[in-house]
Structures are given as structure tokens and as C-alpha cells.
Amino acid sequence: MGNILTGLAITVSLLWSLGKIPADKLLFRHVTLVAQIFPLMFLIWAFVVDADSLDLVSRYGGGDLPLLYRISAVWGGRAGPLLLWAALLGVIGWFMFDNTESNLLQVRLMHSTTAVVLAISWLLQPFAESTGAVGILHPLLQTNLMVIHPPIVFSFYSLCIAVACVSLAGLIEGRDAASVHKAQLHWARAGFLVGIIGIGLGGLWAYTVLDWGGYWAWDPVETASILPWFALLMIVHARARTDSRSSGAITASPAIGMLSGALAIHATLVTRANGVWASVHSFVGNEDGQASNDPYIRIFELFGEGAIGLEVLSYTILILIFSIAAVWWVACQQKQAMISAGQTSMLENNFTLAAALLAGSVAVGIWIESTSVTLVGFSLMLLLVRGDTENPPVQWVFGGVFLMLFASWTWTATLIQAVAGMLLFLTPWLLSADEEEIAIMAMFSDTRVRTRVARAIPWYGAVAFLGLTWLLLTAEIDGTSLAAHEFYGAPIIAIGILALTIYSWGKAVDSKKGNILMILTLFTSLALAFNADKFSIPGDPNLMLTSNISRGALSLFMLTW
């Protein structure tokens, strides 16, 4: 019966995605939702009545479990969480529908994603007959927090995918950035709020059950979960960066929306990729001692492992679709802006140099032996060489520089490799004839520029923190490094706090006084950090994050800001 319900849900979702169901009929909308949630309801019923003729129930259920734990046992295996995810995607798809032409495509994309998730679940056989194996729900999952934490987290992921589908529909239909940003904003706000609750509950569970840190960096899966949240943070605060509807933040917002969907699926991949990352969330441990230090090479090696390999392959394809679409959106927006301004790209003016830079970015990535650095570096370089020859886009120049800097911070690249990569990205900028004053220098003499820079820093800081956290995640395949998250994240957080303080000054504090206050704050923070051993600080202040810097010193440095 369960297999029939799952097959029906897949069929209905596919018919929607292909546009074969009349969109103007309200009944079909309701029937689709019922079909998509029924497999989950049937599995929950099986656990509640302890139908141990099903393999999942016999392995994770039990008649002696309280009712709530019988329900939470549904997401104890591999297939159950996917039925939960598909049901939540169906619910959000139902709410997305408003029967307008621009809305229909995003709903169809949403149903396509739901069909993929349902198909993966069907391959994992959630309703397979019992093989006689008997197990129990893991004791760590027998808590009230685990009853609500997975549904909230999957709701967060589903809302991220809704944002991505709205953005992808805008790309396909050729809509302008402002209208796409407006259309995705309420879904991003909802996902942002739900993500706070979900990640917070995960930290609370870690603190109360595992007696660990109680915050997101304690485990690779929790680290992966915060990445789409950072993307939603940028969407929600895009308008705060500037008052202009045509600003870079608004223009990039749809691309970030697509990345939020890619990162949500990536977070699921981190959980379900059979021990690629050492995590308490993993379904299978990393007993095989896989040789590659690149997590994405390890993932590639899983593709041939039956149904699980197909699951991992499906996630990888979805991630690539959303990521490539995001880069394509930015490239199209950049091209339109250049045509309007009468500019030409390096790719058109100096094809040889552009090709050499593209090849160089790939060569450096291969030299570093990092799939992530190779793909992101190539994407940034492609956008750079497609930019204006005379005035290269500084966001791609410094994006590449920070990519290489973070790669060295996360032990992915050596110093020589990182410097070589930086020089590649700096080349177009150094060869350009542009001598315009950099705004960050003018902020020390002009309060208006200071305020404008302060408004931009939190948005760019979120981009930097997302990139740094992701690269740290790729380096944490054998265990998380709290010290690295604390040490390398501290400067970004400090600059963000400083930006908020500067913005609050407005014109009330002139440039001279502002500069003096910033210098005094810097010297005070350094003095406190240098004398950290003279203060009584709770926790573990004597833990050395580096050979010279303790957690207490870093804490006092941050406290001043």
C-alpha cells in the first residue's frame, strides 16, 4: 500500500511539473497535496501501531516507545526523512500557488523537486517488508527535541528551495532583478525565521544531550545547515545595503536565492553522504578510511553504490543546476549593465589574456587539489573576464582574492598556492587604467562615505562568512575544528560590529572623532587580549587556538568591539 501511495505521489508531482494538470482547477491542487503527504502519513501510522511487518518499523520502532517517540522514529532511518521532506515541499508548493502566469512556473519547479525527493525515497524502499532484523531507536534520538527538530529543519530547507524555485523561474522567464527579489522575499523571511529556530534547537540538543558546545559549529551537519541561512540573511538585508532598487545587492539577490536552494540540498548531502564527513548525524560511519582529502571526490566515489549512490548523485545534480543557474543570472545581469553603459568585456577585447586567466584559475585549483576552489575560482574568473576591460569588477577581483586567502586559512592551500591564485585575480585590476579612489579609504574623511560603507559591510560580511564557513566545512571531513571557526570568524564578526556602530553614529560623530574612537577601540582590544591571563573568564579561556593566541585573548579582543 505504501509503495502504491508513493508511486501515486511521484506521478502526480511529475504531471504537475510537466504542466499536464489544469492549473485553474482548485480540486487538483488539493488532490496533489493529499497525494504528496499520504506516504508520510501512512508510514507514521505504521510506526504508531507498531506494524513490525515493515522493515523500518522493526528496526527503529517498538511497542514500548511513547507515542511521540514512535512518531520521531519515522526519521530515524534513511527513507523516512525524505517522505517528511517531500510532504513539507508539497505543503509549501500548495501555498505558493496563486494561479498567475508568472507563478505557475515556480510551482512546477517546486513540484519537480518534490518528485525527485519522492523518487529517491521510493528507491530506498521505506515500505519494504521486514527481513527479521530487530533494532531500537537510537537512545540519543529519544528526546522531545528530536520530535520537533527534524521537521523544523526540513521546513527550513523546503523554504530555501521555494526561494530557489522563485529565482530560477525568474531567470527562465527573463524577469528583472527587482521583481524577482520582491517575489522571493517573503519566502526568504519565513525561511530565515524557521532556520533560526531549527539551528537553535539543534544547538540546544547538542548542549543538553551531548554536553557539547551548544552552537552551530559543533558538528559538520550543523555547520552545513547555517550556510543557506547566511544566504537568506543576504536576501533579507539586500535593501538595507542601499536605497537603490538597482543596487548590486538587489541585482544579486535572485542568484543568492538559487544558491540558498543549492546550499539547503548540500546540507542534506553532508548528512546523508555515508560518512564523507565524520558527524553524529551520519547514517553510516567512515570505517573505510577513504583516501581522498577532498569531500567532493569522496562523494563522487559513492555514485556507484546502488540506491544510496543514486540518492547522492541526485543531490549533486540539483546542487549543480541551482549553482550554474546562479552564475548564469549574474553573468546575464552583468552583460545587460555593460551594454547599457557601452562597455566591452576582456573576453571580447583581449581573448588571449582572458583564456589564459581562465586556464590559470583551473590550473591553480588542480594544483591545490580542491574541487571547491577549482569550481568557485573558475566561476569568479569567468565573471571577471566577462566584465569591463577598463574597469574590472572589483567584487570578482576581491572575491577571488578572499577565496584564496580562506583556502590558506583552512589548510586547503599552501601559502605559495594561495598567493599564485591571488595574483591571477589581481592581474586584470593591476592592468586596468582605473585610478578611482577606493571608497573604503574615503570613509576616513567623509561621513557620508563612512555611512555608505558601514551599510555595505554587513552584507559583504555575510558573503565572506558564508565562504569561510563553507571552506572550513570542506576541511572538516574527519571532525570539526571549533578553534578554526572561532579564530578565523572573529575578524569578520568584529568588522561587522564596527560597521553597525559606525552606522549608528550617522553625522553626529565627525570624521576626526570617529577615527580617534576607532583607533582607541583597536588599541584597547589589543591591550585586553595581551593581558587576558590577568582576567577571570568563565569557560575555557586557557585553550590555545594558535601557538600564541588563547580563547580568552580572542574573547577579550571581541568584547571591546
C-alpha positions as CSV (number, residue, x, y, z in Angstrom):
1,M,0.0,0.0,0.0
2,G,2.8,2.4,0.9
3,N,4.6,1.8,-2.4
4,I,1.4,2.5,-4.3
5,L,0.9,5.8,-2.4
6,T,4.5,6.8,-3.1
7,G,4.2,5.9,-6.8
8,L,0.9,7.9,-7.0
9,A,2.6,10.9,-5.3
10,I,5.5,10.7,-7.8
11,T,3.1,10.5,-10.7
12,V,1.0,13.5,-9.6
13,S,4.2,15.6,-8.9
14,L,5.6,14.8,-12.4
15,L,2.3,15.6,-14.1
16,W,2.4,19.0,-12.4
17,S,6.0,19.6,-13.3
18,L,5.2,18.8,-17.0
19,G,2.2,21.1,-17.0
20,K,-0.3,18.2,-17.6
21,I,-2.6,19.1,-14.7
22,P,-5.1,22.0,-15.2
23,A,-3.7,24.8,-13.1
24,D,-7.1,26.6,-12.8
25,K,-8.8,23.7,-11.0
26,L,-8.7,24.1,-7.2
27,L,-9.6,20.4,-6.7
28,F,-6.4,19.3,-8.5
29,R,-4.3,21.5,-6.2
30,H,-5.8,19.9,-3.1
31,V,-5.6,16.3,-4.5
32,T,-1.9,16.9,-5.3
33,L,-1.2,18.0,-1.7
34,V,-3.0,15.0,-0.3
35,A,-1.1,12.6,-2.6
36,Q,2.3,14.2,-1.6
37,I,1.7,13.9,2.2
38,F,-0.1,10.5,2.2
39,P,3.1,8.4,2.1
40,L,4.4,10.1,5.2
41,M,1.1,9.7,7.0
42,F,0.9,6.0,6.1
43,L,4.5,5.5,7.5
44,I,3.7,7.4,10.7
45,W,0.6,5.3,11.1
46,A,2.7,2.1,10.7
47,F,5.1,3.3,13.5
48,V,2.2,4.3,15.8
49,V,0.5,0.9,15.6
50,D,3.9,-0.8,15.6
51,A,3.4,-2.6,12.2
52,D,6.6,-4.5,12.5
53,S,5.9,-6.3,9.2
54,L,7.7,-3.3,7.7
55,D,11.5,-3.3,7.9
56,L,11.8,0.3,9.1
57,V,9.3,-0.2,11.9
58,S,11.1,-3.4,13.1
59,R,14.5,-1.7,13.0
60,Y,13.6,1.7,14.6
61,G,10.1,1.4,16.2
62,G,8.8,-0.5,19.2
63,G,5.6,-1.0,21.1
64,D,7.2,0.2,24.3
65,L,8.1,3.6,22.9
66,P,5.9,6.6,23.9
67,L,3.7,7.9,21.2
68,L,5.8,10.9,20.4
69,Y,9.0,8.8,20.1
70,R,7.2,6.4,17.8
71,I,6.5,9.4,15.5
72,S,10.0,10.7,15.7
73,A,11.3,7.1,14.9
74,V,10.0,7.8,11.4
75,W,13.0,10.0,10.7
76,G,15.4,7.5,12.3
77,G,16.3,5.8,9.0
78,R,17.2,7.0,5.5
79,A,13.9,6.8,3.8
80,G,11.6,8.3,6.4
81,P,13.1,11.8,6.5
82,L,12.7,12.0,2.7
83,L,9.0,11.4,2.9
84,L,8.8,14.1,5.6
85,W,10.7,16.5,3.3
86,A,8.5,15.7,0.3
87,A,5.4,16.3,2.4
88,L,6.7,19.7,3.5
89,L,7.7,20.6,0.0
90,G,4.2,19.7,-1.1
91,V,2.7,22.0,1.6
92,I,4.8,24.9,0.7
93,G,4.1,24.3,-3.0
94,W,0.4,24.4,-2.2
95,F,0.8,27.8,-0.5
96,M,2.9,29.1,-3.4
97,F,0.1,28.7,-5.9
98,D,-1.9,31.8,-6.9
99,N,-2.9,30.9,-10.5
100,T,-1.0,33.7,-12.2
101,E,1.2,33.0,-15.2
102,S,4.4,34.1,-13.5
103,N,3.6,31.9,-10.6
104,L,2.9,28.7,-12.4
105,L,6.5,28.1,-13.5
106,Q,7.8,28.4,-9.9
107,V,5.1,26.0,-8.7
108,R,6.0,23.5,-11.4
109,L,9.7,23.7,-10.4
110,M,8.7,23.1,-6.8
111,H,6.7,20.0,-7.8
112,S,9.7,18.8,-9.9
113,T,11.9,19.0,-6.8
114,T,9.2,17.2,-4.8
115,A,9.1,14.4,-7.4
116,V,12.9,14.0,-7.2
117,V,12.7,13.6,-3.4
118,L,9.8,11.2,-3.6
119,A,11.6,9.1,-6.2
120,I,14.8,8.9,-4.1
121,S,12.7,7.8,-1.1
122,W,11.0,5.1,-3.3
123,L,14.4,3.8,-4.3
124,L,15.3,3.5,-0.6
125,Q,12.2,1.3,-0.1
126,P,10.5,2.9,3.0
127,F,7.8,0.2,2.9
128,A,10.0,-2.8,2.4
129,E,8.9,-6.0,4.2
130,S,10.8,-6.9,7.4
131,T,13.8,-9.1,7.0
132,G,13.7,-10.2,10.5
133,A,16.2,-7.7,11.8
134,V,15.1,-6.1,15.0
135,G,16.5,-2.8,16.4
136,I,15.6,0.1,18.5
137,L,15.5,3.9,18.1
138,H,18.9,5.3,18.9
139,P,18.8,6.5,22.6
140,L,20.2,9.9,21.6
141,L,17.1,10.4,19.4
142,Q,14.7,9.6,22.3
143,T,14.3,13.2,23.4
144,N,11.5,15.6,22.9
145,L,13.7,17.9,20.9
146,M,14.2,15.2,18.3
147,V,10.4,15.1,17.8
148,I,10.3,18.6,16.5
149,H,13.9,19.4,15.4
150,P,13.9,17.4,12.1
151,P,10.5,18.7,10.8
152,I,11.6,22.3,11.5
153,V,15.0,21.8,9.8
154,F,13.3,20.2,6.8
155,S,10.8,23.1,6.7
156,F,13.8,25.4,6.6
157,Y,15.3,23.5,3.7
158,S,11.9,23.4,1.9
159,L,11.6,27.2,2.2
160,C,15.1,27.6,0.8
161,I,14.1,25.5,-2.2
162,A,11.0,27.6,-2.6
163,V,13.2,30.7,-2.7
164,A,15.4,29.0,-5.3
165,C,12.4,28.0,-7.5
166,V,11.1,31.5,-7.5
167,S,14.5,32.8,-8.6
168,L,15.0,30.1,-11.2
169,A,11.6,30.8,-12.6
170,G,12.6,34.5,-12.9
171,L,15.8,33.5,-14.8
172,I,13.9,31.3,-17.2
173,E,11.2,34.0,-17.8
174,G,13.7,36.8,-18.1
175,R,12.2,38.9,-15.4
176,D,14.1,41.9,-13.8
177,A,16.0,41.5,-10.6
178,A,13.8,43.8,-8.5
179,S,10.6,41.9,-9.3
180,V,12.3,38.5,-8.6
181,H,13.7,39.9,-5.3
182,K,10.3,41.1,-4.3
183,A,8.7,37.7,-5.2
184,Q,11.2,35.7,-3.2
185,L,11.5,38.0,-0.2
186,H,8.5,36.7,1.9
187,W,9.7,33.1,1.4
188,A,13.2,34.1,2.4
189,R,11.9,35.9,5.5
190,A,9.9,32.8,6.5
191,G,13.0,30.5,5.9
192,F,15.2,32.9,7.8
193,L,13.0,32.7,10.9
194,V,12.4,28.9,10.7
195,G,16.2,28.4,10.2
196,I,16.9,30.3,13.4
197,I,14.6,28.0,15.3
198,G,15.8,24.8,13.7
199,I,19.5,25.6,14.1
200,G,18.9,26.8,17.6
201,L,17.1,23.6,18.6
202,G,20.0,21.6,17.1
203,G,22.4,23.5,19.3
204,L,20.2,23.1,22.3
205,W,20.0,19.3,21.7
206,A,23.8,19.2,21.4
207,Y,24.2,21.1,24.7
208,T,21.6,19.1,26.7
209,V,22.1,15.6,25.3
210,L,25.7,15.5,24.1
211,D,27.1,18.1,26.5
212,W,28.8,19.9,23.6
213,G,29.2,23.5,22.6
214,G,25.6,24.3,22.1
215,Y,26.2,26.3,18.9
216,W,26.2,25.5,15.2
217,A,29.9,24.8,14.6
218,W,30.0,21.8,16.9
219,D,29.2,19.4,14.1
220,P,29.7,19.5,10.2
221,V,26.0,19.0,9.6
222,E,25.1,21.9,11.8
223,T,27.8,23.9,10.0
224,A,26.3,23.0,6.7
225,S,22.8,24.0,7.9
226,I,23.8,27.5,8.6
227,L,25.1,28.1,5.1
228,P,21.7,28.5,3.5
229,W,20.7,30.6,6.5
230,F,23.5,33.0,5.6
231,A,22.2,33.2,2.0
232,L,18.7,34.1,3.3
233,L,20.3,36.7,5.6
234,M,21.8,38.4,2.5
235,I,18.4,38.3,0.7
236,V,16.5,39.7,3.7
237,H,19.0,42.5,4.2
238,A,19.7,43.3,0.5
239,R,17.6,46.5,0.7
240,A,19.4,47.6,3.9
241,R,22.7,47.9,1.9
242,T,21.3,50.8,-0.2
243,D,18.2,52.6,-1.1
244,S,18.5,52.0,-4.8
245,R,16.3,49.3,-6.4
246,S,19.1,48.7,-9.0
247,S,21.8,48.2,-6.4
248,G,24.3,45.3,-6.7
249,A,22.6,43.6,-3.7
250,I,19.2,43.6,-5.3
251,T,20.7,42.5,-8.7
252,A,22.5,39.6,-7.0
253,S,19.5,38.7,-4.8
254,P,18.0,36.1,-7.2
255,A,21.4,34.4,-7.7
256,I,21.7,34.2,-3.9
257,G,18.2,32.8,-3.8
258,M,19.2,30.0,-6.1
259,L,22.3,29.4,-4.0
260,S,20.2,29.1,-0.9
261,G,18.4,26.1,-2.5
262,A,21.7,24.6,-3.6
263,L,23.1,25.0,0.0
264,A,20.0,23.5,1.5
265,I,20.4,20.4,-0.6
266,H,24.1,20.5,0.1
267,A,23.3,20.4,3.9
268,T,21.2,17.3,3.2
269,L,24.1,15.8,1.2
270,V,26.5,16.4,4.1
271,T,24.2,14.4,6.4
272,R,23.4,11.5,4.0
273,A,26.7,11.0,2.1
274,N,27.7,7.9,4.1
275,G,30.5,9.1,6.3
276,V,32.2,11.5,4.0
277,W,32.0,13.9,7.0
278,A,32.6,12.5,10.5
279,S,29.3,13.5,12.2
280,V,26.9,12.4,14.8
281,H,24.2,12.9,12.1
282,S,25.8,10.5,9.6
283,F,23.8,7.4,8.7
284,V,27.0,5.4,8.2
285,G,30.4,5.9,9.7
286,N,33.6,6.4,7.8
287,E,35.0,3.0,8.6
288,D,36.6,2.5,5.1
289,G,39.2,5.2,5.7
290,Q,38.6,6.8,2.3
291,A,41.9,8.1,0.8
292,S,40.9,11.5,-0.7
293,N,41.0,14.6,1.4
294,D,38.5,16.3,-0.9
295,P,35.0,15.6,0.3
296,Y,33.5,16.1,-3.2
297,I,35.8,13.4,-4.6
298,R,34.6,11.1,-1.8
299,I,31.0,11.9,-2.8
300,F,31.8,11.2,-6.5
301,E,33.1,7.7,-5.4
302,L,29.7,7.0,-3.8
303,F,27.8,7.3,-7.1
304,G,28.0,3.6,-7.9
305,E,26.7,2.4,-4.5
306,G,23.2,1.3,-5.6
307,A,20.2,3.3,-4.3
308,I,22.3,5.3,-1.9
309,G,24.6,6.3,-4.8
310,L,21.7,7.4,-6.9
311,E,20.5,9.5,-4.0
312,V,23.8,11.2,-3.6
313,L,24.0,11.7,-7.4
314,S,20.5,13.3,-7.5
315,Y,21.5,15.8,-4.8
316,T,24.7,16.6,-6.6
317,I,22.8,17.2,-9.9
318,L,20.3,19.5,-8.1
319,I,23.1,21.5,-6.5
320,L,24.9,21.9,-9.8
321,I,21.6,23.1,-11.5
322,F,20.9,25.8,-8.9
323,S,24.6,26.8,-8.8
324,I,25.1,27.1,-12.5
325,A,21.8,29.0,-12.8
326,A,23.0,31.4,-10.1
327,V,26.2,32.1,-12.1
328,W,24.3,32.5,-15.3
329,W,21.9,35.0,-13.7
330,V,24.8,37.2,-12.5
331,A,26.5,36.9,-15.9
332,C,23.3,38.0,-17.7
333,Q,22.8,40.9,-15.4
334,Q,26.4,42.0,-15.8
335,K,26.1,41.8,-19.6
336,Q,23.0,43.9,-19.6
337,A,24.6,46.6,-17.5
338,M,27.7,46.6,-19.7
339,I,25.5,47.0,-22.9
340,S,23.7,49.9,-21.3
341,A,27.0,51.6,-20.3
342,G,28.6,50.9,-23.7
343,Q,31.3,48.8,-22.2
344,T,33.2,45.8,-23.7
345,S,34.5,42.8,-21.8
346,M,38.0,41.4,-21.6
347,L,36.7,38.3,-23.3
348,E,35.9,40.5,-26.3
349,N,38.9,42.9,-26.2
350,N,41.7,40.5,-25.2
351,F,40.6,36.9,-25.7
352,T,44.1,35.6,-25.2
353,L,44.6,37.1,-21.8
354,A,41.0,36.1,-20.8
355,A,41.6,32.5,-21.9
356,A,45.0,32.4,-20.1
357,L,43.4,33.7,-16.8
358,L,40.6,31.1,-17.1
359,A,43.0,28.3,-17.7
360,G,45.2,29.6,-14.9
361,S,42.3,29.5,-12.4
362,V,41.6,25.9,-13.3
363,A,45.4,25.1,-13.1
364,V,45.7,26.6,-9.6
365,G,42.6,24.7,-8.4
366,I,44.0,21.4,-9.7
367,W,47.4,22.3,-8.1
368,I,45.6,22.9,-4.8
369,E,43.8,19.6,-5.3
370,S,40.4,21.1,-4.3
371,T,37.2,20.7,-6.2
372,S,35.6,23.5,-4.4
373,V,38.4,26.0,-5.0
374,T,38.6,24.9,-8.7
375,L,34.9,25.3,-9.4
376,V,34.3,28.6,-7.4
377,G,37.6,30.0,-8.7
378,F,36.7,29.3,-12.3
379,S,33.2,30.8,-11.8
380,L,34.6,34.0,-10.3
381,M,37.3,34.3,-13.0
382,L,34.6,33.8,-15.7
383,L,32.6,36.6,-14.3
384,L,35.7,38.7,-14.1
385,V,36.8,38.3,-17.7
386,R,33.2,38.9,-18.9
387,G,33.4,42.2,-17.0
388,D,34.5,45.6,-18.3
389,T,38.1,45.7,-19.6
390,E,38.8,49.3,-18.5
391,N,37.2,48.9,-15.0
392,P,37.3,45.3,-13.9
393,P,34.5,44.4,-11.4
394,V,36.2,44.7,-8.1
395,Q,33.7,42.3,-6.4
396,W,35.1,39.4,-8.5
397,V,38.7,40.5,-8.1
398,F,38.4,40.6,-4.3
399,G,36.1,37.6,-4.3
400,G,38.9,35.5,-5.9
401,V,41.5,37.0,-3.5
402,F,39.4,36.1,-0.5
403,L,38.7,32.7,-1.9
404,M,42.5,32.0,-2.0
405,L,43.0,33.7,1.4
406,F,40.3,31.5,3.0
407,A,41.8,28.4,1.2
408,S,45.1,29.1,3.0
409,W,43.3,29.7,6.3
410,T,41.5,26.3,6.1
411,W,44.7,24.4,5.2
412,T,43.3,23.7,1.7
413,A,46.1,25.6,0.0
414,T,49.7,26.4,0.9
415,L,50.8,30.0,1.1
416,I,52.6,29.8,-2.3
417,Q,49.5,28.3,-3.9
418,A,47.2,31.0,-2.3
419,V,49.5,33.8,-3.5
420,A,49.6,32.4,-7.0
421,G,45.8,32.3,-7.1
422,M,45.6,35.9,-5.7
423,L,47.9,37.2,-8.4
424,L,45.7,35.7,-11.1
425,F,42.7,37.6,-9.8
426,L,44.6,40.8,-9.3
427,T,46.0,40.8,-12.8
428,P,43.0,42.4,-14.6
429,W,42.8,45.1,-11.9
430,L,46.5,45.8,-12.0
431,L,46.4,46.1,-15.8
432,S,43.4,48.4,-15.8
433,A,43.7,52.2,-16.3
434,D,41.2,52.9,-13.5
435,E,42.5,55.2,-10.8
436,E,39.3,55.9,-8.9
437,E,39.7,56.4,-5.2
438,I,38.6,53.3,-3.2
439,A,35.6,54.1,-1.1
440,I,37.0,52.4,2.0
441,M,39.8,55.0,2.1
442,A,37.4,57.9,1.7
443,M,35.4,56.8,4.7
444,F,38.0,58.2,7.0
445,S,37.5,61.7,5.7
446,D,33.8,61.8,4.6
447,T,30.9,60.9,7.0
448,R,28.6,60.2,4.1
449,V,31.0,57.7,2.5
450,R,31.6,56.2,6.0
451,T,27.9,55.6,6.5
452,R,27.6,54.1,3.0
453,V,30.5,51.7,3.6
454,A,29.1,50.8,7.0
455,R,25.8,49.8,5.4
456,A,27.5,47.6,2.9
457,I,29.9,45.8,5.3
458,P,27.3,43.5,7.0
459,W,26.1,42.3,3.6
460,Y,29.6,41.6,2.3
461,G,30.5,40.2,5.7
462,A,27.8,37.6,5.4
463,V,29.2,36.7,2.0
464,A,32.7,36.4,3.5
465,F,31.4,34.4,6.5
466,L,29.5,32.0,4.2
467,G,32.5,31.4,2.1
468,L,34.9,30.9,5.0
469,T,32.4,28.6,6.8
470,W,31.9,26.5,3.6
471,L,35.7,26.1,3.1
472,L,36.1,25.2,6.7
473,L,33.4,22.6,6.2
474,T,35.3,21.1,3.3
475,A,38.3,20.8,5.5
476,E,36.4,19.1,8.4
477,I,35.8,15.7,6.8
478,D,37.4,14.0,9.8
479,G,36.0,16.2,12.5
480,T,35.0,19.8,13.2
481,S,37.6,22.4,14.3
482,L,35.9,24.8,16.7
483,A,39.2,26.7,17.1
484,A,39.3,27.5,13.4
485,H,35.7,28.7,13.4
486,E,36.4,30.9,16.4
487,F,39.7,32.3,15.3
488,Y,39.1,33.0,11.6
489,G,35.5,34.1,12.1
490,A,36.4,36.7,14.8
491,P,37.8,39.4,12.4
492,I,34.7,39.2,10.2
493,I,32.4,39.5,13.2
494,A,34.4,42.4,14.7
495,I,34.3,44.3,11.4
496,G,30.5,43.7,11.2
497,I,30.0,45.0,14.8
498,L,32.2,48.0,14.0
499,A,30.1,48.7,10.9
500,L,26.9,48.7,12.9
501,T,28.5,51.1,15.4
502,I,29.7,53.5,12.7
503,Y,26.2,53.4,11.0
504,S,24.6,54.4,14.3
505,W,26.9,57.5,14.5
506,G,25.5,58.9,11.3
507,K,26.6,62.6,11.1
508,A,26.6,63.1,14.8
509,V,30.2,62.0,15.0
510,D,32.5,63.8,12.6
511,S,35.3,62.0,10.7
512,K,38.1,63.1,13.1
513,K,36.3,62.0,16.3
514,G,35.2,58.8,14.6
515,N,38.8,57.9,13.6
516,I,40.0,58.6,17.1
517,L,37.3,56.3,18.6
518,M,38.1,53.5,16.2
519,I,41.9,53.8,17.0
520,L,41.2,53.8,20.7
521,T,38.9,50.8,20.4
522,L,41.5,48.9,18.5
523,F,44.3,49.6,21.0
524,T,42.0,48.8,23.9
525,S,41.0,45.5,22.4
526,L,44.7,44.6,21.7
527,A,45.7,45.6,25.3
528,L,43.0,43.5,26.8
529,A,43.8,40.5,24.6
530,F,47.5,40.8,25.5
531,N,46.7,40.7,29.2
532,A,44.0,38.1,29.0
533,D,45.7,35.9,31.6
534,K,45.1,38.6,34.3
535,F,41.3,38.4,34.0
536,S,39.0,35.7,35.4
537,I,37.0,34.5,32.4
538,P,34.4,31.6,32.6
539,G,34.6,28.6,30.3
540,D,38.0,27.5,28.9
541,P,40.0,30.7,28.4
542,N,43.4,29.0,28.5
543,L,42.7,26.8,25.4
544,M,45.2,27.8,22.8
545,L,43.6,28.4,19.4
546,T,47.1,29.1,17.9
547,S,50.6,28.8,19.2
548,N,50.3,32.4,20.6
549,I,46.6,33.2,20.9
550,S,44.3,31.7,23.6
551,R,40.5,31.6,23.6
552,G,40.5,34.1,26.5
553,A,42.6,36.6,24.5
554,L,40.3,36.2,21.5
555,S,37.2,36.7,23.8
556,L,38.6,39.9,25.3
557,F,39.5,41.2,21.8
558,M,36.0,40.6,20.6
559,L,34.4,42.0,23.8
560,T,35.7,45.5,23.2
561,W,34.1,45.7,19.8
